[in-house]
Amino acid sequence: MISTEQVELIKGKYEALKAEFDERSRRLWSAVEANSFGYGGVVAVAEATGLAESTIRLGQQELKAQVGSARTIQERRI
């Protein structure tokens, strides 16, 4: 379970950065933040930011796809 203090910390970070985000960067940032907390991270980030859980999960999928793309590019260079 993510503590109230941690949710407030996420909220503070989001409030400091949200003016700089476009839609995609908001999804990716929220996904990274959720991943850093592990279990319960998606719910905590959604609570702190007001973003939908589905938006955060989409960001997580995009991150996984980027990792796969990076490996493919790296393998091609070898």
Secondary structure, DSSP 8 states (H G I E B T S, - for coil): ---HHHHHHHHHHHHHHGGG--HHHHHHHHHHHHHHH-TTHHHHHHHHH---HHHHHHHHHHHHHHHHHHHHHHHHH-
